Amino acid sequence: MNPEIPFFLKPLQWVGAALLGLLSETGRLAAFIGRVKISAVSFPLYFGEIVRQCIKIGYYSLPVVGLTAVFIGAALALNIYVGGSRFNAEQFLPNIVVLGITRELGPVIAGLMLAGRVSAGIAAEIGTMKVTEQIDALDTLSTSPYRYLYAPRLWAAIITLPILVFVADVIGVAGGYLVATGTLDFNGDLYIRNTMNYVTGGDIFGGLIKAAVFGAIVSLMGCYHGQNSEGGASGVGRAATLAVVSSAVLIFFSNFLLTTLFTRIGL
């Protein structure tokens, strides 16, 4: 029998158990991501399923991303105007709006919207297939779930999220323009000219790179938690919740890393 651990050492035991659990989960996640990536670049590729997922992930997400972007752009313009007026710097409003949306808010907000809508949906769908043994049926039919289920969702998210972010950038800047010209008495032609002169290809390109990374995160987290769900309906609900939370945390973390990298290389 193992000797009883002294009471004052219990916290160390809990910390060690938590650390081992974290390392074990990280290893399982890394192995899962590696298998999905290998499946995504090897044949056969199910192009029909990729197109179907592009419609589900991208097209059906367009309304919520567009509505979010226009309100974010409008609110950003108002807040920048209030802050800039304290230093007589209101004229920089269009410059800051387009920079903030293309480099940060566009990719992050679109990624979070897809984390809430798409990642939870993927986790629930795959989790239901897992608990009803449909994934086991695919293995029986010699069809890899990594190629048929996970890889198409990964490709679809990587393809469609940059498109959604580009649309969100345009709509967000338009929202700032409407507020600036309709409420704050900015000249419309001057606003557009300042926006076009200030934004660069690097600002837009950096945001699209972030979007592709966020798309991969959203799809992989949904697939991973769905594939590891168990315990019936409650397990599927728990998987959907974990998919949203982990996607959001990883989006913020990767956004910081990418922003640091882009700053260092001058992008």
Backbone torsions as a table, in degrees:
resi	resn	phi	psi	omega
1	MET	NA	142.6	177.6
2	ASN	-72.3	137.1	178.3
3	PRO	-66.0	149.5	179.4
4	GLU	-66.5	131.8	179.6
5	ILE	-76.8	131.1	178.3
6	PRO	-56.9	151.6	-175.5
7	PHE	-60.7	-39.7	-175.7
8	PHE	-71.6	-11.6	176.4
9	LEU	-96.8	-4.1	180.0
10	LYS	-57.5	-44.7	178.9
11	PRO	-57.3	-37.7	177.9
12	LEU	-65.2	-37.2	177.3
13	GLN	-63.8	-42.6	179.9
14	TRP	-65.1	-42.1	178.9
15	VAL	-63.6	-43.1	179.3
16	GLY	-63.6	-41.9	178.7
17	ALA	-64.4	-40.7	178.3
18	ALA	-64.6	-41.0	-180.0
19	LEU	-65.3	-43.1	178.5
20	LEU	-64.3	-39.3	176.9
21	GLY	-63.7	-40.6	178.3
22	LEU	-64.0	-44.0	179.9
23	LEU	-65.7	-38.6	178.5
24	SER	-64.6	-44.2	179.4
25	GLU	-65.6	-39.1	177.8
26	THR	-62.5	-40.2	177.9
27	GLY	-64.5	-42.9	177.7
28	ARG	-63.1	-41.4	179.2
29	LEU	-64.8	-42.9	179.9
30	ALA	-63.0	-41.3	178.5
31	ALA	-65.1	-40.3	178.7
32	PHE	-63.4	-46.8	-179.7
33	ILE	-61.6	-40.6	178.6
34	GLY	-61.6	-42.7	179.6
35	ARG	-67.0	-39.1	179.4
36	VAL	-65.8	-43.0	-179.7
37	LYS	-63.8	-41.4	177.4
38	ILE	-63.2	-41.8	178.9
39	SER	-65.9	-31.5	-177.4
40	ALA	-72.8	-19.7	-177.7
41	VAL	-115.0	13.1	178.8
42	SER	-125.5	154.8	-177.9
43	PHE	-89.7	151.8	5.7
44	PRO	-83.4	145.4	172.1
45	LEU	-103.8	132.9	-178.0
46	TYR	-92.0	85.5	-173.9
47	PHE	-64.8	-35.2	177.5
48	GLY	-62.1	-40.9	178.4
49	GLU	-68.5	-35.3	177.2
50	ILE	-62.8	-44.4	179.2
51	VAL	-63.6	-41.9	179.9
52	ARG	-62.9	-40.4	178.6
53	GLN	-71.0	-32.4	175.8
54	CYS	-61.5	-39.3	178.1
55	ILE	-67.4	-44.9	-178.5
56	LYS	-66.9	-43.6	-175.6
57	ILE	-80.8	-44.3	-173.4
58	GLY	-89.4	-57.4	-173.5
59	TYR	-64.6	-44.0	-177.9
60	TYR	-73.8	-14.5	177.1
61	SER	-91.0	-9.3	-175.3
62	LEU	-60.4	-44.0	-179.1
63	PRO	-60.1	-46.8	-177.0
64	VAL	-68.4	-37.0	177.8
65	VAL	-67.7	-41.3	179.5
66	GLY	-64.8	-44.6	179.1
67	LEU	-63.9	-42.3	178.5
68	THR	-62.5	-41.8	-176.7
69	ALA	-65.1	-41.9	-177.2
70	VAL	-66.7	-37.7	178.7
71	PHE	-73.1	-36.1	177.1
72	ILE	-64.5	-44.1	178.6
73	GLY	-62.5	-41.5	179.8
74	ALA	-65.7	-46.9	179.9
75	ALA	-65.5	-37.6	178.4
76	LEU	-62.7	-42.4	179.2
77	ALA	-62.0	-43.4	179.5
78	LEU	-63.4	-44.0	-178.6
79	ASN	-68.4	-38.2	178.0
80	ILE	-66.6	-37.1	178.4
81	TYR	-64.5	-43.0	179.5
82	VAL	-64.0	-44.3	178.9
83	GLY	-68.5	-41.5	-179.0
84	GLY	-67.8	-30.5	-178.8
85	SER	-65.5	-22.1	178.2
86	ARG	-72.1	-19.9	-179.2
87	PHE	-122.0	16.8	-177.7
88	ASN	54.3	43.2	-177.6
89	ALA	-122.0	30.7	-178.1
90	GLU	-62.9	-25.7	-175.9
91	GLN	-67.3	-14.5	179.8
92	PHE	-88.7	4.6	-177.8
93	LEU	-55.4	-52.1	-178.9
94	PRO	-61.4	-34.8	-179.4
95	ASN	-65.0	-45.8	-177.0
96	ILE	-71.7	-36.5	180.0
97	VAL	-61.7	-49.9	-176.7
98	VAL	-68.1	-35.2	178.5
99	LEU	-68.5	-45.0	-179.2
100	GLY	-64.4	-37.8	-177.9
101	ILE	-75.1	-46.9	-174.9
102	THR	-71.6	-35.3	-175.4
103	ARG	-90.1	-32.3	-172.6
104	GLU	-126.7	-64.2	-168.3
105	LEU	-66.5	-39.1	179.9
106	GLY	-58.4	-57.1	-179.9
107	PRO	-64.1	-43.0	-175.4
108	VAL	-67.8	-46.8	-178.8
109	ILE	-64.6	-43.2	178.2
110	ALA	-63.6	-40.2	177.6
111	GLY	-62.5	-41.6	179.1
112	LEU	-68.0	-37.1	177.2
113	MET	-63.1	-41.6	178.2
114	LEU	-71.5	-30.0	175.1
115	ALA	-62.5	-40.2	179.7
116	GLY	-74.5	-37.4	-175.5
117	ARG	-92.2	-50.3	-170.1
118	VAL	-86.2	-47.5	-175.9
119	SER	-62.4	-42.6	177.2
120	ALA	-64.5	-39.6	178.9
121	GLY	-64.7	-42.6	178.2
122	ILE	-63.4	-45.4	-179.4
123	ALA	-62.1	-41.6	179.7
124	ALA	-66.8	-41.5	-178.6
125	GLU	-65.9	-49.4	-178.5
126	ILE	-71.1	-35.6	176.6
127	GLY	-61.6	-40.3	176.7
128	THR	-64.0	-40.5	176.8
129	MET	-64.2	-34.7	-179.1
130	LYS	-69.0	-48.7	-175.3
131	VAL	-72.6	-22.0	176.3
132	THR	-95.3	9.1	173.5
133	GLU	65.4	23.2	175.4
134	GLN	-71.4	-33.1	177.4
135	ILE	-67.0	-38.6	174.9
136	ASP	-62.3	-34.1	178.1
137	ALA	-66.3	-36.8	176.5
138	LEU	-62.3	-42.7	176.9
139	ASP	-61.7	-38.8	178.6
140	THR	-62.6	-34.7	179.6
141	LEU	-86.7	12.4	179.2
142	SER	60.0	33.1	175.0
143	THR	-112.1	117.4	-176.6
144	SER	-70.9	124.3	175.6
145	PRO	-64.5	-25.3	178.0
146	TYR	-66.3	-36.8	179.7
147	ARG	-83.2	-38.9	-172.6
148	TYR	-87.6	-32.8	-176.3
149	LEU	-104.7	-49.6	-169.0
150	TYR	-84.8	-47.2	-177.7
151	ALA	-60.8	-44.1	177.4
152	PRO	-60.2	-36.9	178.7
153	ARG	-69.6	-35.4	176.4
154	LEU	-64.6	-48.5	178.9
155	TRP	-61.8	-42.1	-177.8
156	ALA	-62.8	-42.7	-179.7
157	ALA	-68.2	-39.7	179.3
158	ILE	-66.0	-35.0	-178.7
159	ILE	-76.8	-44.9	-169.1
160	THR	-84.6	-31.2	-176.4
161	LEU	-64.8	-41.5	173.8
162	PRO	-59.3	-36.1	177.0
163	ILE	-65.2	-44.2	178.0
164	LEU	-62.2	-38.8	180.0
165	VAL	-67.2	-40.0	177.6
166	PHE	-61.7	-43.7	176.7
167	VAL	-63.1	-41.2	179.0
168	ALA	-63.8	-36.8	176.9
169	ASP	-60.5	-47.5	-178.9
170	VAL	-63.0	-46.2	-178.3
171	ILE	-67.9	-38.9	179.0
172	GLY	-64.2	-43.4	176.7
173	VAL	-64.7	-37.9	176.9
174	ALA	-64.0	-37.7	176.8
175	GLY	-63.1	-41.6	175.4
176	GLY	-64.5	-37.6	178.2
177	TYR	-64.2	-43.6	-178.6
178	LEU	-63.0	-42.0	179.2
179	VAL	-69.4	-42.1	-177.5
180	ALA	-64.8	-41.8	-177.8
181	THR	-84.8	-29.5	-176.8
182	GLY	-89.6	-26.3	-175.4
183	THR	-117.6	-36.9	-172.1
184	LEU	-101.3	6.1	174.3
185	ASP	61.7	37.4	172.9
186	PHE	-83.2	149.8	173.9
187	ASN	-75.9	126.2	-174.6
188	GLY	-62.8	-45.5	-179.2
189	ASP	-64.1	-41.6	179.9
190	LEU	-66.8	-37.7	178.9
191	TYR	-61.7	-47.8	-179.7
192	ILE	-64.6	-39.9	-179.3
193	ARG	-64.7	-43.6	178.9
194	ASN	-64.7	-38.1	178.9
195	THR	-63.7	-47.9	-177.5
196	MET	-67.7	-34.3	-179.0
197	ASN	-74.9	-25.9	-173.5
198	TYR	-91.6	-40.7	-177.0
199	VAL	-71.0	144.0	179.7
200	THR	-120.3	165.7	176.6
201	GLY	-62.3	-32.1	178.3
202	GLY	-64.6	-36.6	177.7
203	ASP	-62.2	-46.6	-178.9
204	ILE	-69.4	-44.7	-177.3
205	PHE	-64.2	-40.6	178.0
206	GLY	-62.0	-40.8	177.6
207	GLY	-64.4	-36.7	179.7
208	LEU	-70.7	-34.4	175.0
209	ILE	-63.1	-45.0	176.6
210	LYS	-58.1	-41.2	-178.3
211	ALA	-61.6	-41.4	179.2
212	ALA	-63.8	-41.1	178.2
213	VAL	-65.1	-43.8	179.4
214	PHE	-64.1	-36.4	177.0
215	GLY	-62.3	-41.6	177.4
216	ALA	-63.2	-41.1	179.6
217	ILE	-62.2	-47.8	-177.1
218	VAL	-59.5	-47.2	-177.3
219	SER	-70.2	-42.2	-177.9
220	LEU	-66.2	-40.5	179.1
221	MET	-66.2	-40.6	177.5
222	GLY	-62.8	-45.3	179.9
223	CYS	-66.1	-42.2	-176.2
224	TYR	-64.8	-49.7	-177.7
225	HIS	-70.7	-32.5	174.8
226	GLY	-65.7	-40.9	-178.8
227	GLN	-68.3	-26.3	-178.6
228	ASN	-100.6	10.3	179.2
229	SER	-74.8	149.6	178.9
230	GLU	-158.9	159.1	177.1
231	GLY	96.6	23.2	175.6
232	GLY	77.0	-147.8	-173.8
233	ALA	-63.4	-39.0	179.8
234	SER	-64.8	-36.2	177.3
235	GLY	-66.7	-37.5	177.3
236	VAL	-65.5	-43.4	177.2
237	GLY	-62.8	-40.3	177.7
238	ARG	-64.6	-38.7	178.4
239	ALA	-63.9	-41.4	178.6
240	ALA	-63.7	-41.4	178.4
241	THR	-64.0	-46.0	179.3
242	LEU	-63.1	-35.1	179.2
243	ALA	-63.8	-43.6	-179.9
244	VAL	-66.0	-46.8	-177.0
245	VAL	-64.2	-48.7	-178.7
246	SER	-65.4	-37.5	177.3
247	SER	-62.8	-45.1	-178.8
248	ALA	-63.4	-45.0	-179.4
249	VAL	-63.6	-44.8	-179.1
250	LEU	-68.3	-31.1	176.5
251	ILE	-64.3	-46.8	178.5
252	PHE	-63.8	-41.6	-179.3
253	PHE	-65.2	-48.2	-179.8
254	SER	-67.7	-31.2	176.3
255	ASN	-62.1	-41.8	177.5
256	PHE	-63.4	-44.9	-179.4
257	LEU	-63.3	-43.8	-178.9
258	LEU	-68.3	-39.3	177.8
259	THR	-63.2	-40.8	176.8
260	THR	-62.5	-43.4	179.7
261	LEU	-63.9	-46.2	-179.1
262	PHE	-63.5	-35.1	178.4
263	THR	-66.3	-40.1	-179.1
264	ARG	-68.8	-35.6	-178.5
265	ILE	-92.7	-0.1	175.8
266	GLY	77.8	27.3	179.8
267	LEU	-89.3	NA	NA
